[in-house]
Amino acid sequence: MYIIPGIAALLEGWTEGISEYGSLMAQAFREFTAGHLLIVLAAMALGATAKSGKLRQLLDKLPESFREPARFFVLALLVLPIVTWGTYATKRAVRLEITQNVRIGVNRAFAATKSEIAATSESYPASRLITLSEGVGKITSRTYDLVRNTYSSSELRALSVFLYLGDDCDEKVLSGCVEDVIQDGELEKNRRYFPEDRSIVGATIKDGKRYYCPDLTMRPVPQSDCEKFQPQPPGMFLGFSSLLCYPVHFAKPVSKGSNPKAKPLGAVCLDSRKKHAFDGKEDDVWENMRDEMVVLAGVLYDFQQTRTSPALRKYLESDSAIKQTKDNRRQIVAGNHAQTKPQPH
């Protein structure tokens, strides 16, 4: 009665096992073909060349003092690809491992943030904002590691996330209505305000498209992306030379970081002390961190909603009122104490 289902389950298990085993064997064969087989063939060529009669005849034609150096040079040419491939394969494996760990870390940070937000009542907007801020920070930090690892030649200095506070924001209170949420890689920040007409960050959010200035130290060419950048005041040091900014959209980001139909939530910017650090990589960098930007947009959207919510405004106003009341009480107590203190005659 139970024999047929048991046999069916056993066959299903064998089928899955064989399929998985075949997949592992295929992957191992691909890796062997791409790496180890090349080394084996190069070693065989090295051995054959070392004992080659034609090589001996060719070397015999050279003066005796040049024969051994020439033999060494030929053999070195054969050894070099083996060493080069070994180094490349090692670095590639390390980069792939870092990329995989980064993506796992981003997904975990997103899941943890969503879980904590779901468990926190909307009656506690400050707690929710702290949780979301931590989530944005973790995702930003891992994205920084990803870009720095993938594009080491660009010498990434910092990766920064900016939030647009919405149309209800008062320009008189915060110029540009753009908040610098977090910066990873470099603690010191060079800017505090990002107006739309005098900053690359502001222009990125306003226009909903990528902006890239390869050399901030040069006078900007008219109609170029660099023209949006406002130079540092005299005497102030600018910590980077290249700046690349992408808009961050909630929902589904468009290829190459552009979506003119919807105003972005904010922007993410990469900078480097190296001039022309991202030349030719502008599209590739976005494609490489697209998945992280989708996750970031989800958390950043919740952050924006909480940051601009009436509940948080009410909480901050009540908290400010409480602090003001406490300060007034301290002043009254201090004044009364001064009045009742005996005066020296």
N, C-alpha and C positions, 0 to 999 in steps of 0.2 A: 504493500500500500504506500509505504514511504520510500520505496526503492527508486522509483522513477523520478520523483522530485529531487532526491538526493543525487542521483546520477546527473540530472540536468544542472544542478547547482555546481557539481564537481566539474562538469564540462565547461560551464560558463567561467568558472575560476581559472581553469587551464587556458581557456581562450584569452582571457584578459592577461594572464601571466605571460603567455607566449607573445601577445601583442606588445606588452610593455618591454619584454626582453628584447624583441626585435627592434623596438624604438631605441633602446639603449645601445644595442650593437651598431645600429646605423649611425647614431651620434658618435660613438667611439671610432668608427671607421672614418667618418668625416674629419674628426680631429686628428686622427693618425695620418690621413692623407694630406691634410693641410700643414701639419707640423713635422711629426716624426719621420714620415716617409721622405720628406725633403732632406732631412738631416742624414738619413741612411743613404740615400742616393749620392749626396754630396761627399759622404765619407768613402763610399765605394769609388767615386771619381777621384778622390784624393789619393787613395791607395793605388789605383790603376795608373794615375799620372806619375806618382813617385817612382814606380817601377817601369815606366814606359821607356821602351828602347828609343823611340823617336825623340823623347825629351833628352835622353842621354846623348844621342847624336847631335842634337841641336846645341847642347851645352858644350860638347867637345869642340865645336867650332869657335867658341869664345876663348879668350885668353884664360889661362888657368886661374889667375887671381880673381876673375869675375864669375867663375863657374858656380861656386858655392853660394855667393850672394844672389845670383840669378835663380838658382834652384829654390832658395829660401823665398824669394819674391813670388815665384810661380805657386809654390805651396801655400803661401800666405793669402794669395788671391782666392784659393779654394777654401781655406779655413774661414776667411772673413764672412762669407754668406751664412755659414753655420752659426758663428757667434752672433751675427746681426739678427738672424731669425730667432735665436734663443732669447735674446734681449727683448725683441719686439713681442714675442709670444708671452713672455713674462709680464711685460707692461700692459699688454692687452688684457691678459687674464685679471690683473689687479684692477684695471679700469672697469671691466665688466662686473667684477665683484662689488666694487664701490657703487656703481650705478644700480645694481640690483638691491644692495642694502639701502641706498637712498630711497628708492621707490617703495620698498617695504616700510621704511620709516615714515614716509609721507602718508601712506595709507593708514598706518597705525595712529599717527597723530590726528588725522582726520576723524577716524572712528572714535578715538578717545574723546576728542573735543565734542563731537556730536552726542556722544553718550552722556558726558557731563552736562551739556546744555539741556538735554532732555530731562535730566534729573534735577535741574535748577529751575525754580519757579520764576516766572516773569516778574513777580513782585520784588525780586532781588536783581535789578538790572546791573548794579555794580559788580556783583559776583559773576554774572553772565559775561560782562565785558572783560573781566580779568581772564576768565576761562578762554574766551575767544582770542584775546590778545596772546595768550600762551600758545594757542593752536597756530595762529599766524606766525609766531616766532619760530616754532618747531619746523613748520613747512618751509619757511624762508631759509632757515639754517641748512636744511637738507638740500634745498634747491641750489644754494650757494656752493655746497660741496659738489653737487652734480656738475655744475657749469665749470667750476675751477678744475675739476678732475678731467672733464672732457676736452676743455679748451685751455690747457696749461700754458700754451704759447701766448695767450691773450693777457696773462698775468692779472686776472680778476682781482680788484682791490676790495670792492664791496658790492652787495646786492641789496637794494632798498625797495620797500613797499610803501606806496602812498595811497591814501583814501580820499575820495571826493565826498564831501559832507552833504551834498545835495543842494537843490535850488533854494531851500529855506535858510541856508547859511547866510550870516551877515558878513559881507565883505569888509566892513569896518572893524569887525572883531578879528577876523582871520583872513588876510589878503590871499585871494585865490581860492579860498574855501577848500584847500587841500591840506590834509594832515599827514605828517611824516610818521607813519605807524611804527616801522622798525627798519633797522639797518644791520646787516650781518657782514662780518669780515673786517670792519673798521668801526671803532667806537665813536670817534670824533666825527661830527656832522658839519658840513660846510654851508648848509642852507636851513632856513626855518620857514620861509614864505615862498609860495610858488604861484604867482599870478599867471593867468593864461597868456598874456601878451609879452611877458618878460621872463619866461622860464621854459625849458624843454619839457619838464614834468607837466606844467600847466597846459602847454600846447598839445602834448600827447593825450591828455584827458579830454581837452576841448574838441580836438579834431578826430579823436578815435583812431589814430594811426601811429605807426612806428616813427620815431625820430632818432637820428644817429648823427652825432658830431664827432668826427675822428680826431680832431685836434682843437682843443679849447684854448690853446695858447696863441693861436694865430687870429688875425683879424678876420671875422666871418665874411664869406662871399655872399653878396646880396641874393636873396631868395633861397638860401641854403638852410639846412636844418640848424646849423650853428648860429644862425642869426637870432634864433629864439632864446639863446643863452645870455643871461645877464652876467657880465664880468664881475669878478670880485672887486670890492672897493680897494683903493690904494692902501698898501701896507698889509693886506690880508692874503694869506697863502691858500691857493687852491690845491687840494690834495690829489687831484686826478687830471688826466689829459684827454681821455676818451670817455664818451657817455652815450649809452645805448638804452632807449626807453621803449617799452611796449605798453599799450593799454590793456587793462585786465577787465574782461567782460564776465558777467554772470550768465549762466546757461552754457551755450556752446560757442567757444572762441572760433574765430574765422582764421583761415590759413594766413600765415605771415603776420598774425597779430593785428589784423585790421577788421573793423566792423563799423562802417559809417552810419548805420541805422540807429544804433543805440549808444547813449552816452555811457562810457565805461564807469565801473565802480571806482577805478583808480588806475594806478600805473605801477609797473615794476621796472626798475632801472639797474643797469650794470655799468660799473665804471672801472677804469684802469689807469694806472700812472703811465702806462705805455701809450704812445701816440699811435693812432691807426690800429688799435688793438683788435677791433672786430671787423676789419675790412674783409669783405667777401663772406662773412659768417653771419650777417644780420638775419637772414632767413633761417639758416641752419640752427642757430642758437635757439630761436623760438620753437622750431619743430622739435628740438631735442628736449625742451622743458615744457612742452605743451601739456602733457599729462599732469605735471605738478601745478601748472597754472589753472587747470580745470578744478583741481582740488582746492587750491588757494582761493579761487573765486567763490567757491561755496562757503568757505569760512569767512571770507572778507565781506560777503553779502550780509551774513548774520551779524558781523561786527558793525557794519554800517547801520543796519536797522536798529541795533541796540544803542549804538553811539548817538544816533539822532532821535531816539525815541522820547516821547513826552515823559515816560516813566523815569528815565534816567535824569532828565532835566529837573523833574520834580524832586527826585532823590537828592540831587546835587544842591538844589535850592534849599531843601529842608536841612541837609547836612551843613550847608553854609550858615543857615540861620541858627542852628544849634551851636556851632562854633562861635558865631558872633555873640550869642547870648552868654556863653561861658566866658568869653573874653570880657564882656561888659561886667559880669559878676565879679571876675577877678579884679577889675579896675575899681569897682565899688568897694570890695573888701579891702583892697590895698589903700583906698582913700580913707575909709573908716578907721583902719589901723593907724594910719598916719595922724589922724585927728585925735585919737584917744591916747596916743603915745605921750607920756609925760615929757614936757619940754624942760630943758636945763635952765636954771635961774642964773 
